[in-house]
């Protein structure tokens, strides 16, 4: 049976993390990721003579398995890795970590156990990459990314810079236009490629494929990138290990820098040692000529100018830099002015703070485009700083944030408080300061209190008019809710506060809008239900979600009130939480509703792809209803017992004597007490209460027995039904009852949220100005007079 994709990754991380011991995550990753690499190439290329990677005798993962439990396991693993590295030009790449290091892995049995267990993790049958039926979805590459992201999170501020968050990488990849690459001949370059994740995301956007180049200064990170390229199928990528600024590797025969069609980069922020190894004033590559020399202790513009020089005459690129590059003065101000005047900056995207693993400061993406630079008279700016979700101690861009940024940027669509084209003339008037808040006010409008309304009552029309988006959809609802005030510029609420929600939710225009949205959703649903039921072994889940998500975004694009990106996010969240795992299971095993034990719940069973609740709801609704009624009856009895206990369970109460030390009442304690007072004429009332309580205990026990018997009978029926489910029935249960029902509920919840927002705002305004200040003052005076009278009667002088 296939394992869920999410479970595979999380269990892989958990197992690895447990074995880490006291080793720093930035070091431990070198061991784990190398083993994952060896496992992958062994599964993929062993026994294939024409493969891109040669698996020599004694250089495979199977050879590692043979070392489990042996005293020389560390030395043995080193030898196996060395044999694999030799014929594949991977020396200095996969042999960076020493598997025989006593200090990091322990001595004697501790090392043997740790390495044996680590090998066992990758021995998991679900990690057989040679048989990966969802190959187009790159499960291995995703596993590598998953582990790297977690290692980056655990590595701390200074050691997590090797990894660019995948969400940010996706934006860079999509805004440089690499999807328009014409052939494999087109080139892609990352001047500080880190682990290679950004390069890979960009390359994956190209339909034709591109030729990949990258350079990385850190040795261990360079090794990660080389492995990452192979794991993602980019075996011909040229990744070089050296300092890009002082020793750029990619040059032409005449000594000038090689230029590329596309470039991406996430360089180290504000690098103080950027000029080590060369003299910027006499730079042989002329990167600073005509622009200016960056400050001695800040290399942000050095990397930006290197990218500009490395782009062809029509080249396009995107680089992540700290926000400071947009507005810092002195030398950087001069450089910025010269870049702007040349028209190289196509756009700037301001990102939320705390996205990156190496720093918490906010960053931006500067998008470069040399094509038509000489006639470019504006820079398209986006303030995306407010769109994110908290994820542990970091912020993370959601799918909807990414899609909105990319859509708005690529279409150059002006959106209030989010994006606009800023002319170079305006930028010049601001002395070439590119600080985004100068040009885009993304702050929410302040909710201004109206003094006159507080003094005289009624609701300001300005506040009502601010709800114009709703009145466009419900034009007559406004007049149902409000009537004109005698005072100009104000209105009165026509209905009581507690009727606001009912009036809105029952209004014909409101119900009509809900039906309109239902029609839109059902149209999307009908178009895609058949396609989902056509999924088969070998399906590519990433294509599945792409074919679902883009149409739902388009379907809701022209709808008022409801935000198409919010609907899109609901789908993407459900995909991530549930549907993705189901799709991968189907891609591997087909439409099988297999039962398995529920972890941590002895005797319980369920099915991942078809939870038993779905089977019960469709085939055994009557039985479930009967059990629910039995439970209701049982709960009624329980409440009666609670009422008796509340009435008679206190000190000197009639049930006090039957309570145990823990304050519980049992059948045994009741019977014992009843025996004691059987012939006591003074205990008649107590006996009645005890008999009533005992009767209910017996009824409750009988009810529990009936529930248990009914549940057992239902479980048997459900288990038997699983065995007879046809493939078509499984498809109906999964697609109709599970997937589409959940997505539909999410869309309805979005409508509910929008509607509640209107209700709450009107209620807020009504309550805010309900009682004018003079009335409040009069009430206070009245109460004060009453209090003074009472105090006077009590003998207190006022």
C-alpha angles and dihedrals in degrees: 000000000000120000122232113263092232092048091049093055097040093047090047091053094043093050093047093046092052091054094048096085113179096338118122113253091233088062099036092057089066090063098042098044093047091054090048088051094050090048092051099047090044092054093042105041110019111124094009110119097195096044123132089237122050115220105202127202108279092014104094139095090254088063088055091052089056089058096059111125095008120128094232095049095125095052090043093055090050090054093048091051091047090053091051093046096050102070095033101054090245099129108132089021111069096016096061095103118069109221090191095059109131093193095057103030103030132245133284115334093007091062093042092052095044096050093040090053092046091054089047090057091060091043088073109131089226088064094063098127092179090069098039104143093186090055095143087064093061099227091177094050090048090050089052090049091047092053093044091051091052092045089051090051092050096042098075133230102308099039104044097073093099091080129065110202109256091232092059091043090056091056094051091046093053101043098053092065096238089147084075093060107134101211148345086276091074111100133226123194136188113190094197101025100173110183091348096246093124092049091050094049090051094046091050090060091065115091094199098041125244137227109258128217128175142163129203130180101201112082098213092044091048087055090052090052094050091051092043091055092052093045090053094048097256095123094153095054111126109224118176130198113223146081109297096204099045099029112021107187100200106077138140125249089261091058097254121127116275111244128220140203094231135016137184131179146171101189124184108281119250095349108199095196097049095124097052110129100020143050111247091197089061100033107167090206092057093225094148098039111123092007109062139249116288118237114283093242101040123060101181094109092041089066092043092051091046088056092048091051090047095057124093120240089273095028124139130205147162129209133186114226137160117272090249092079088069097062114008114125140219115042093001092053090056093048091048092051092051093049092048092048090054090054095233096134111083096174150343125220117196112212131202118267122258098030097124130073096223098051143012097215120110117261138193138212115234110203115206127198122172093185109103089356091141092063099037109121102174147036120227110225130195126189102204094157095115100052112088145092129235112252111182108300092339135068120239133198113239123223089255092053092052094046094047093049092049095044094048094044098046093045092040088226116174111227121182113252090002115056142005142156109253115202121229087236090061090046090051090052087055091052092253092298107153098188102145098221088063089067106025123044102202096169118119113253111263116251097236119204115228110226094196091052090051089052100041105019132232128098121281112245088223090067091047092048089053085071090063092128088065096044090055088061098034102032098165095040090077091064091046090057102037140038129190119273121225085244116077115248095025138091138196128228107244098202137051116270094246091057097054096094094044093049092049097043094047097044113117093233090052094049089043091055091050090052090048091055090046089055091051093049094044091050090054090044094052092049093053106033093080092047091052091050088052093062113123142174108305094031116150109233095197089059089047094058092042090054090049102041102047094054093048088052090051093045093059096037097101097037119115123231096006114086113228090214092055090054090046090052092053089056093045092048092051089047091052095044101042121343097060092059091048091050092052092049090052091047089056106032106015124227098336122150098203121177122224137171117273110243113247094008112096114218095008123118137183144159125251098212097034110030110207091241088069091053091047093049094050102037108019106035092132093053091047090050090051091052090048089054091050089051091049090052090048091049090051089056091047091052090051089054090049091051091051090049092049091050099042107017101084129095110309088006120144092252097046094096094055097054117109124226087272092053095253128135117220136183090246094053091047094051091046092053093045090054090051095053098034094115098029109118091196093057099062094113092045090051091053091053092046092049091049092050093045091050090054092047089055092045091049091050090049090049091050090051091052091048092049092048092047091047091049091050091048092048090054091050092047093048090049090049092053089059092055099042111127122216091254090052091051090051091052092049093048103037102032104027100032114024104029094038091054094046091047091052090050092053090048090051089054090053089048090052092051092048094046089053090059092045094049094047094052091046090049093052093045093051093043095059100024097107117038118225095249090056091050091049091049090050091050090050091049093050091045091054091051092049092049091051091052092048090049091053088051090056099256115137115227 
